[in-house]
Amino acid sequence: MIRRAVSFISALAVLVFALALAGCSSYVSSYRATGFVHSNMPRSSFMAFSSFDGRMTFKMKTEGRLDYSLRLGSGSAAVFYDFGGTKTELCGVKSGEEISSSAALPGKGTVWVIVETDGECLNGDFSFRTE
């Protein structure tokens, strides 16, 4: 009887652990960078770099609006957001461009901001703020 209880508790613990891991975000940052600094706060996030190649993700809270400012020396990158499980392109930025704008989001809740480069980018400064 005790052996069955221990087996049941062990199986339950493994199941809970597996569910906890499965509940993690599907958006994972993966990159190579130099001179790279970043911050991810509930209402504001940024990344600045000398060189960056890959994907950076930010998880933020929103009331329905996303303000963003992007500057890129060279290369190209796309910025996406995911609100409610749908990944949507926000904008793209290319060599020498500076963009400042805002987007209305579908509602209040958690928004993922995803930056994906198309190869190596140089001298970038990206910032995001939610309201």
PyMOL commands that set and color helices and strands:
alter all, ss='L'
color gray80, all
select helices_A, chain A and resi 2-22
alter helices_A, ss='H'
color red, helices_A
select strands_A, chain A and resi 30-34+37-40+44-62+65-74+76-82+87-94+98-104+109-117+121-130
alter strands_A, ss='S'
color yellow, strands_A
deselect
rebuild
show_as cartoon
